[in-house]
Amino acid sequence: MRLLSLGPNRFRIGIALRIALLIFTIILLAWMISRTDWYVSMGLVAAAAAAETLLLMQYATRWSREVTRFLEAVSFDDSTARFSSITGDRAFQNLGIAMGRVMERLARGRAEREEQGQYLQALINHVPVALLSVEDSGAVQLLNFAARRLFEGPCVNQGEFLRYGEGFAAGIENLKPGDGAILRMERRTGVLQLKAVATDLTLMGRRRRLISLQNIENELSAHELVAWQTVIRVMAHEVMNSLTPVTSLAETAEGLIAQVAEKMPEDDPNRPAMIDAGEALETLARRSEGLLHFVQNHRRITKRMVADIERVRIERIFARLGRLLAADLAARAIELSISVEPANLEIEADAELVDQALINLVRNAIDALRDTHEGRITLGAARDLDGRVVISVADNGPGTAAAQRDKVFVPFFTTKRQGSGVGLTLARQIATLHGATIAISDTRGGGATVSIRF
């Protein structure tokens, strides 16, 4: 109501004066036409009447024009519009001031919305969980840095999910709102286990599915190792409790039978049977002793490890490994090459535990090259696309079958003739202790590469 009553008296007076002037001009023109022959004067007065009419129309519609422009600026969120022309007119001064105040508030609200949007975008970018949206049309939008790092590049439609495995693509497609699922994602840099959660929302009339993907590889590895440690601890306890007396009794019985056999005459018909029984007991004792050593080896992975974290230069770790394993490598005529980029690359880790893990990996590579001519092992370290440090041990041996890659880190599993199945399990345990992941892949040109990603 106040907007409509701004400057009413000045506006009415202005209209009245202009109408009065126009009427006077028209009367004067009529008098000149009827009473005189002043044609030039009549033309000038007629032109003045037309100009006054035009100015009257402009003055009368000026308020509505400015209000229309103001409403258009509000509807288009244009906070740059200014109304200084009517602010300077005393008849519309209050109206112009009110419009200017609304524009200032509109500009302030727009700036606040932009700041809030920038804050929310920065917040989303700093969330370590990958966020993406999938539309009904199949269009995909990666919403934050974590998502772009996870997918190792652009991903604009749902069909591109097949690059990360058919199971991953099917899992994303079948994910229901409010449900969660564990998905296996096959990337160039290794396999990840992801926890996926979806929710539906509608923006600007289009329905979208918001999906979060969280890497739980370390958590799964830690839980799996704890489960294996519990199983092995129980098995070792029971087996050692049973084998220890069996081994002792077998050795005692074998000694007693040997003594009896020595005292028996050479022609005693029972002597061969006693000798056979002694050999059988010796075999039993030796095999029991071997099982005890086997159990004792696996008890190593049940011990709780504590990491003494410090900054360690990877180049120095590789140099120590080269000196330590030089004799084994020379005996097999295996070439060892080292690559660290950059040369001063460092990690925060327990140097002794990392040494132990890498020794196990290099020894496995040496065993894998037993039948390979011109064997070669490469120790490498660099940062991946995510900025994480990756230490790799690559060989040019026969490689590891794809079906066995998920099994090689499981306790008791081994592909070696006389392996114990402990080395890679211990390496995985050390990696998990450091919050790292370990994976095996093919070496370019043939062979296997084991990578620890810190």
Secondary structure, DSSP 4 states (H G I P E B T S, - for coil): -TTTTSSHHHHHHHHHHHHHHHHHHHHHHHHHHHH---HHHHHHHHHHHHHHHHHHHHHHHHHHHHHHHHHHHHHTT-TT---HHHHSSTTTHHHHHHHHHHHHHHHHHHHHHHHHHHHHHHHHHH-SSEEEEEETT-BEEE-SHHHHHHTTS---BGGGGGGG-HHHHHHHHHPPTT-EEEEEEEETTEEEEEEEEEEEEEETTEEEEEEEEEE-HHHHHHHHHHHHHHHHHHHHHHHHHHHHHHHHHHHHHHHHHHHHHHHS-TT-TTHHHHHHHHHHHHHHHHHHHHHHHHHHHHGGGGSPP----EEEEHHHHHHHHHHHTHHHHHHTT-EEEEEESSTT-EEEE-HHHHHHHHHHHHHHHHHHTTT-TT-EEEEEEEE-TTS-EEEEEEE-SS---GGGTTTTTSTT---STT--S-HHHHHHHHHHHTT-EEEEEEPTTSSEEEEEE-
